[in-house]
Amino acid sequence: MVYHDLRIQYFKGIKELYMPALRRINLLVGKNDCGKSSVLEALYLLIPDIKNDFEQWNYNDILNNFNNSGERDAYSFFHFRNIANKPEITAQIIFGNETMHEKLKIDNLPKDQHLIFKIEIKRYNDHFSTVLSSASGYYDPSEYYIRTQRPDDNFPYKKSYYWGHHSLYQKGKNWILDYGIDREPEITSVLREIDLRIQSFRFKSNNAVEIVLSDDKDNNIALPLSYFGDGVKRSLYLLSALSYCQDGILLIDEVDTGLHHSALMPVWKALIEGAKRFNVQLFITTHSDECAEALHAVMQADYAEEMEQEYAIFCLVKEGEEHQALRLAPHNHSFFLERNWEYR
């Protein structure tokens, strides 16, 4: 299952935004406060994650971890916290040979101040639509979390993870331990695209990560992960997350935070190869022109024939209350030099 397009209405700071022709790898760029992180949060709300068995769904993750405004209540989902504006997030999804539509609606019940969340997937045939599956939940302000009802059995589950820049190093080793080690051969094969000397990785008894290298005499040497640069470390973290999200979606906010510019191309190489190997759709944000240019350089060098179908770069522009997602042509990135972004 992949998202083909996305429309966001009255969600957080976004009054309306439409993003067409999404690809496997989607990079969002633009100035601060243009809505990049909100797009990732909107997507995350569309993806019920089976790891929590729907008991609390992803809404709690957004409330507890990703709410940049500091407000820890569901009313922050509403455009400028105005409950008269009903948030809607709609996506066209491709599932096998079928095209379907997924919609999340958030509404309120004035009497008890509960908020209702409802998500449904429809199949459209000619002028008729059939609800294939639906789920719902509600937010109770007195309990500070969202209760949800498990959807019916034919709901097309998608594994997902929202990786904010704050969690890259905090959770990276845990991802290797929990998921990456089980997919070690596949992840190692991608890491070898970055460094041919890499033979494997493993955990020691103290949970320290080691990477096994072959030297110039074909001897294997085990070295601690701390020995390696940012490119290998970040790639291993992200590949472990990709292995967890197989056949699903990975959302990464500010992928280049804390990353030296020399590591950008190896990390992109790992993300592209990992996304293909584990069949994951990526949505990634950055403030950096260097990060966007590194992606473009890797695609041109190694994936030129796949550029049009495999990746897209969207520049989010905010003018007053209006948002636009300008899709940049893959073969013309002079746009980067003309927009006068606020880089970090």
VEXDREN-2710 file (C-alpha; in Angstrom, 1 decimal):
% VEXDREN-2710
k/r/px/py/pz
1/MET/0.0/0.0/0.0
2/VAL/1.3/3.5/-0.9
3/TYR/-0.1/7.0/-0.7
4/HIS/-0.6/8.5/-4.1
5/ASP/-1.8/12.0/-3.0
6/LEU/-2.7/13.8/0.2
7/ARG/-5.1/16.6/1.1
8/ILE/-5.1/18.2/4.6
9/GLN/-7.8/20.6/5.7
10/TYR/-8.0/22.6/9.0
11/PHE/-5.3/20.6/10.7
12/LYS/-3.1/22.5/13.2
13/GLY/-1.6/25.4/11.3
14/ILE/-2.6/24.2/7.9
15/LYS/-5.9/25.5/6.5
16/GLU/-5.6/23.5/3.3
17/LEU/-2.8/21.8/1.5
18/TYR/-2.7/19.4/-1.4
19/MET/0.2/17.1/-2.4
20/PRO/-0.2/15.2/-5.6
21/ALA/1.8/12.5/-7.3
22/LEU/3.6/11.2/-4.2
23/ARG/6.4/8.7/-4.7
24/ARG/8.3/6.1/-2.8
25/ILE/10.7/8.8/-1.5
26/ASN/9.2/12.2/-0.7
27/LEU/11.3/15.0/0.6
28/LEU/9.7/18.1/2.1
29/VAL/11.7/21.3/2.1
30/GLY/10.9/24.9/3.0
31/LYS/11.3/27.6/5.6
32/ASN/10.6/27.3/9.3
33/ASP/6.9/27.2/10.2
34/CYS/5.7/26.3/6.7
35/GLY/4.0/23.1/7.9
36/LYS/6.5/20.3/7.1
37/SER/6.2/18.6/10.5
38/SER/2.4/19.0/10.5
39/VAL/2.3/17.1/7.2
40/LEU/4.2/14.2/8.8
41/GLU/1.8/14.3/11.8
42/ALA/-1.2/14.3/9.5
43/LEU/0.1/11.2/7.7
44/TYR/0.8/9.5/11.0
45/LEU/-2.8/9.9/12.1
46/LEU/-3.9/8.1/8.9
47/ILE/-1.8/5.0/9.7
48/PRO/-3.2/2.8/12.4
49/ASP/-0.2/0.9/13.8
50/ILE/-0.7/-2.7/14.8
51/LYS/2.0/-2.5/17.5
52/ASN/-0.5/-1.0/20.0
53/ASP/-3.4/-3.2/18.9
54/PHE/-5.4/0.0/18.4
55/GLU/-5.9/0.4/22.2
56/GLN/-4.6/4.0/22.0
57/TRP/-3.8/4.4/18.3
58/ASN/-1.2/6.9/17.0
59/TYR/-3.1/9.9/18.4
60/ASN/-1.4/9.6/21.7
61/ASP/2.0/9.5/20.1
62/ILE/1.3/12.8/18.4
63/LEU/0.0/14.3/21.6
64/ASN/2.8/13.1/23.8
65/ASN/5.8/13.3/21.5
66/PHE/5.3/15.4/18.4
67/ASN/3.2/18.4/19.5
68/ASN/5.6/21.3/18.8
69/SER/3.2/23.9/20.3
70/GLY/3.5/22.4/23.8
71/GLU/-0.2/21.8/24.1
72/ARG/-0.9/18.2/25.2
73/ASP/-4.5/17.9/24.3
74/ALA/-6.4/16.9/21.2
75/TYR/-7.8/20.4/20.6
76/SER/-4.4/21.3/19.2
77/PHE/-5.3/19.2/16.2
78/PHE/-7.9/21.9/15.2
79/HIS/-6.9/24.8/13.0
80/PHE/-5.8/27.5/15.5
81/ARG/-7.5/25.4/18.2
82/ASN/-10.9/26.4/16.8
83/ILE/-13.3/23.4/17.1
84/ALA/-15.6/25.0/14.5
85/ASN/-12.9/24.1/12.0
86/LYS/-13.3/20.3/11.5
87/PRO/-9.9/18.7/10.5
88/GLU/-10.0/16.3/7.6
89/ILE/-7.1/14.3/6.2
90/THR/-7.8/12.5/2.9
91/ALA/-5.5/10.3/0.9
92/GLN/-5.7/8.3/-2.3
93/ILE/-4.0/5.0/-1.7
94/ILE/-2.9/2.3/-4.1
95/PHE/-3.4/-1.2/-2.7
96/GLY/-2.4/-3.9/-5.1
97/ASN/-4.3/-3.2/-8.3
98/GLU/-6.9/-1.2/-6.6
99/THR/-7.2/2.5/-5.9
100/MET/-9.0/3.5/-2.7
101/HIS/-9.6/6.5/-0.6
102/GLU/-8.8/7.0/3.1
103/LYS/-10.2/9.7/5.2
104/LEU/-9.8/10.8/8.8
105/LYS/-12.3/13.2/10.3
106/ILE/-12.1/14.8/13.8
107/ASP/-15.3/16.2/15.3
108/ASN/-16.4/17.3/18.7
109/LEU/-19.4/16.5/20.9
110/PRO/-20.3/19.7/22.6
111/LYS/-22.2/18.2/25.5
112/ASP/-19.4/16.2/27.1
113/GLN/-16.5/17.9/25.3
114/HIS/-15.3/14.5/23.8
115/LEU/-13.7/14.6/20.5
116/ILE/-14.5/11.9/17.9
117/PHE/-12.0/10.4/15.6
118/LYS/-13.2/8.4/12.6
119/ILE/-11.1/6.8/9.9
120/GLU/-12.5/4.9/6.9
121/ILE/-11.3/3.4/3.7
122/LYS/-13.5/3.3/0.6
123/ARG/-13.4/1.6/-2.7
124/TYR/-14.8/3.7/-5.6
125/ASN/-16.4/2.0/-8.6
126/ASP/-17.8/4.3/-11.2
127/HIS/-20.1/6.7/-9.3
128/PHE/-20.6/4.4/-6.2
129/SER/-18.4/3.9/-3.2
130/THR/-18.2/1.1/-0.7
131/VAL/-16.9/1.4/2.8
132/LEU/-14.3/-1.4/3.1
133/SER/-13.3/-0.7/6.7
134/SER/-13.6/1.8/9.4
135/ALA/-12.5/2.5/13.0
136/SER/-13.2/5.2/15.5
137/GLY/-12.0/6.5/18.8
138/TYR/-12.7/9.4/21.2
139/TYR/-10.6/11.8/23.3
140/ASP/-11.8/12.3/26.9
141/PRO/-10.2/15.5/28.4
142/SER/-10.5/14.1/31.9
143/GLU/-8.4/11.0/31.0
144/TYR/-5.9/12.8/28.7
145/TYR/-5.7/10.0/26.2
146/ILE/-7.6/8.7/23.3
147/ARG/-9.6/5.4/23.5
148/THR/-10.1/3.6/20.3
149/GLN/-12.1/0.8/18.9
150/ARG/-10.3/-1.9/17.0
151/PRO/-11.3/-1.8/13.3
152/ASP/-12.7/-4.8/11.6
153/ASP/-10.5/-7.6/10.4
154/ASN/-10.2/-6.5/6.7
155/PHE/-8.6/-3.2/7.6
156/PRO/-5.4/-2.9/5.6
157/TYR/-2.9/-2.6/8.3
158/LYS/0.3/-0.6/7.7
159/LYS/3.3/-0.5/10.0
160/SER/4.7/3.0/10.5
161/TYR/7.0/5.0/12.7
162/TYR/7.5/8.7/13.2
163/TRP/11.1/9.4/13.7
164/GLY/11.6/12.9/15.1
165/HIS/15.1/14.4/15.2
166/HIS/15.0/14.2/19.0
167/SER/14.8/10.4/18.9
168/LEU/17.5/9.5/16.4
169/TYR/20.2/8.9/19.0
170/GLN/17.9/8.2/21.9
171/LYS/16.2/5.3/20.3
172/GLY/18.6/4.2/17.6
173/LYS/20.3/1.4/19.5
174/ASN/17.0/0.1/20.7
175/TRP/15.8/-0.2/17.1
176/ILE/18.8/-2.2/16.2
177/LEU/18.3/-4.5/19.2
178/ASP/14.5/-4.8/18.8
179/TYR/14.3/-5.1/15.0
180/GLY/17.5/-4.7/13.2
181/ILE/19.3/-7.7/14.6
182/ASP/16.6/-10.1/13.3
183/ARG/17.1/-8.7/9.8
184/GLU/20.9/-8.5/10.0
185/PRO/21.8/-10.2/6.7
186/GLU/19.4/-7.9/4.7
187/ILE/20.6/-4.8/6.5
188/THR/24.2/-5.7/6.2
189/SER/23.8/-6.1/2.4
190/VAL/22.6/-2.5/2.3
191/LEU/25.4/-1.3/4.6
192/ARG/27.9/-2.8/2.2
193/GLU/26.7/-0.4/-0.4
194/ILE/28.2/2.3/1.8
195/ASP/31.3/0.4/2.9
196/LEU/32.3/-2.9/1.2
197/ARG/34.4/-3.9/4.3
198/ILE/31.3/-4.4/6.4
199/GLN/30.6/-8.1/7.0
200/SER/28.0/-8.1/9.7
201/PHE/26.9/-6.4/13.0
202/ARG/26.0/-7.9/16.3
203/PHE/25.3/-7.2/20.0
204/LYS/27.8/-8.0/22.8
205/SER/26.6/-9.3/26.2
206/ASN/26.5/-5.7/27.5
207/ASN/24.2/-4.6/24.6
208/ALA/27.0/-2.7/22.9
209/VAL/26.8/-2.8/19.1
210/GLU/29.7/-4.1/17.1
211/ILE/30.3/-4.0/13.4
212/VAL/32.5/-6.7/11.8
213/LEU/34.9/-5.4/9.1
214/SER/37.3/-7.3/6.8
215/ASP/40.8/-5.7/6.6
216/ASP/43.1/-5.6/3.6
217/LYS/44.2/-9.1/4.4
218/ASP/40.7/-10.5/4.6
219/ASN/40.8/-10.8/8.4
220/ASN/37.6/-10.0/10.2
221/ILE/37.8/-7.4/13.0
222/ALA/34.9/-6.5/15.3
223/LEU/34.8/-2.8/16.1
224/PRO/32.4/-0.9/18.4
225/LEU/29.7/1.2/16.6
226/SER/31.3/4.3/18.2
227/TYR/34.4/3.7/16.0
228/PHE/32.3/4.6/12.9
229/GLY/31.3/7.9/11.5
230/ASP/27.8/9.4/11.4
231/GLY/27.0/7.9/8.0
232/VAL/27.3/4.3/9.1
233/LYS/25.7/4.9/12.5
234/ARG/22.7/6.8/11.2
235/SER/22.3/4.4/8.3
236/LEU/22.2/1.4/10.7
237/TYR/19.6/3.1/12.9
238/LEU/17.4/4.0/9.9
239/LEU/17.7/0.6/8.3
240/SER/16.5/-1.0/11.5
241/ALA/13.5/1.3/11.5
242/LEU/12.9/0.5/7.8
243/SER/12.9/-3.2/8.6
244/TYR/10.3/-2.7/11.2
245/CYS/8.1/-0.7/8.8
246/GLN/8.2/-3.3/6.0
247/ASP/5.4/-2.8/3.5
248/GLY/4.5/0.4/5.4
249/ILE/5.6/4.0/5.9
250/LEU/8.5/5.7/7.7
251/LEU/8.2/9.4/8.6
252/ILE/11.5/11.2/9.4
253/ASP/11.5/14.8/10.7
254/GLU/14.7/16.7/10.0
255/VAL/16.7/13.7/8.8
256/ASP/20.0/15.7/8.6
257/THR/20.0/17.1/12.2
258/GLY/23.4/16.5/13.8
259/LEU/24.7/14.9/10.6
260/HIS/27.9/16.1/9.0
261/HIS/27.5/17.1/5.3
262/SER/30.0/14.4/4.3
263/ALA/27.5/11.7/5.6
264/LEU/24.5/12.9/3.7
265/MET/25.1/10.9/0.5
266/PRO/25.8/7.6/2.4
267/VAL/22.7/8.0/4.5
268/TRP/20.5/8.8/1.4
269/LYS/22.0/5.7/-0.3
270/ALA/21.0/3.6/2.7
271/LEU/17.5/5.0/2.8
272/ILE/16.9/4.5/-0.9
273/GLU/18.2/0.9/-0.9
274/GLY/16.5/0.1/2.4
275/ALA/13.1/1.6/1.2
276/LYS/13.3/-0.6/-1.9
277/ARG/14.4/-3.7/-0.1
278/PHE/11.7/-3.5/2.6
279/ASN/9.0/-1.9/0.4
280/VAL/8.6/1.2/2.5
281/GLN/7.3/4.6/1.5
282/LEU/9.3/7.5/2.9
283/PHE/8.3/11.0/3.9
284/ILE/11.2/13.1/5.1
285/THR/11.7/16.8/6.0
286/THR/14.8/19.0/6.0
287/HIS/15.8/22.6/6.3
288/SER/19.0/22.1/4.4
289/ASP/19.7/22.7/0.7
290/GLU/22.8/20.4/1.1
291/CYS/20.5/17.6/2.2
292/ALA/18.2/18.0/-0.8
293/GLU/21.1/18.3/-3.2
294/ALA/22.7/15.2/-1.7
295/LEU/19.5/13.2/-2.5
296/HIS/19.4/14.5/-6.0
297/ALA/23.1/13.7/-6.5
298/VAL/22.6/10.1/-5.4
299/MET/19.5/9.6/-7.6
300/GLN/21.3/11.0/-10.6
301/ALA/24.4/8.9/-10.0
302/ASP/22.8/5.5/-9.2
303/TYR/19.1/5.7/-10.0
304/ALA/18.8/8.0/-13.1
305/GLU/16.3/5.8/-14.9
306/GLU/14.1/5.6/-11.8
307/MET/14.1/9.3/-10.8
308/GLU/10.7/10.2/-12.2
309/GLN/8.9/7.3/-10.5
310/GLU/10.9/6.9/-7.3
311/TYR/11.3/10.3/-5.7
312/ALA/9.7/13.7/-5.4
313/ILE/10.8/16.9/-3.7
314/PHE/8.1/19.3/-2.5
315/CYS/8.8/22.9/-1.4
316/LEU/6.2/24.0/1.1
317/VAL/5.4/27.6/0.9
318/LYS/3.2/29.6/3.4
319/GLU/1.8/33.0/2.5
320/GLY/-0.5/34.3/5.2
321/GLU/-2.9/31.5/6.0
322/GLU/-2.4/29.8/2.6
323/HIS/-0.1/26.8/2.0
324/GLN/1.2/25.4/-1.2
325/ALA/3.3/22.3/-2.0
326/LEU/5.3/23.0/-5.1
327/ARG/6.6/19.8/-6.7
328/LEU/10.0/20.4/-8.0
329/ALA/11.1/18.8/-11.3
330/PRO/13.6/16.1/-10.6
331/HIS/16.0/17.3/-13.3
332/ASN/15.9/21.0/-12.5
333/HIS/16.9/21.9/-8.9
334/SER/18.1/25.5/-9.6
335/PHE/14.9/26.3/-7.7
336/PHE/16.8/25.6/-4.5
337/LEU/19.1/28.5/-5.1
338/GLU/16.3/30.9/-5.9
339/ARG/13.9/30.4/-3.0
340/ASN/16.1/32.1/-0.3
341/TRP/15.2/29.5/2.4
342/GLU/16.1/29.9/6.0
343/TYR/18.7/27.2/6.3
344/ARG/20.1/25.7/9.5
END
